[in-house]
């Protein structure tokens, strides 16, 4: 009987949400670009034979007149235009992880999750894989402004390497105090760079460094620095979550 | 034909995923499955927001040295940035809720919502 009512409720939601979407379907195909938020980005192109060539031509590796010179537009939005949002987002992540540590941390000596026999292949290969995975995570968040990826993605990859070590070796233990120091350091540096923006340019988190050439590693001014700090912070926080969930010995 | 596929994948697909999450939230009694249901709803909403920025013959919003000749435009990067924020928040909330579930299990020794509340199953 419960399942019947559940299906009725789901169908009702489908009707109200779905019927609201149907009139939009025809508009969906004929997107009016002038009403899109990202219109500035949409007009930019790297092709020689595009209709927007005369209006706004940005060449990868040559252009240095883009607004913030990050090749990855999503990174531009997150770390430059809406950097204050990212600060709030990092704060939410920090608060949630603080909650996890407060709930699981010192309640009792929760037993470490042990495996009778760790997988031999995983155990043998984890020592080789650990530096490679950490290196890949660092690559992802150092190159966040020119290739897909960024601080949050790279930090997750670094934390996944910690999880792999916990699965592979029964006697592995994360040095979580160092992780807490790293997390506080990177979060504080984020704020300090934001405050430097006030003193040098006049606005919080404003880009005050030289912008460089789009597509180079040293471009975008403050963007790579802030994303590296976010990556370090996220990797430390998620490693701490893994540590708390796996338990202590 | 292509248009129909686009509508189904970009609008009704996320809606269907969202409704699967709602159904799970209404019928499941296991706390862990409830957390998974909330995550599935999250996924549906994220996919829908990304689909709002879709454009025909457009590429990912990243400047590269070589773009395909047909794709001279970018999809809207703003929904993607929003969804990146949303995913991170969802990860944080999931970690916190799972910690609450663990504490609940330590107290009641069960994950079943009916047994925790002490209500007879009808």
Interface residues (C-beta under 8 A of the other chain):
Chain A: X1 X2 X3 X5 X6 X7 X9 X10 X13 X14 X17 X18 X21 X25 X28 X29 X31 X36 X37 X38 X41 X42 X44 X45 X46 X47 X49 X50 X51 X52 X58 X60 X61 X71 X72 X73 X74 X76 X77 X78 X82 X85 X86 X89 X92 X93 X95 X96 X97 X99 X100 X103 X104 X107 X147 X148 X150 X152 X214 X215 X234 X238 X241 X244 X245
Chain B: X3 X7 X10 X11 X12 X15 X18 X19 X22 X23 X26 X27 X53 X55 X58 X60 X61 X62 X63 X64 X65 X67 X69 X72 X73 X74 X76 X77 X78 X80 X81 X84 X85 X87 X88 X89 X91 X92 X93 X95 X96 X98 X99 X100 X102 X103 X106 X122
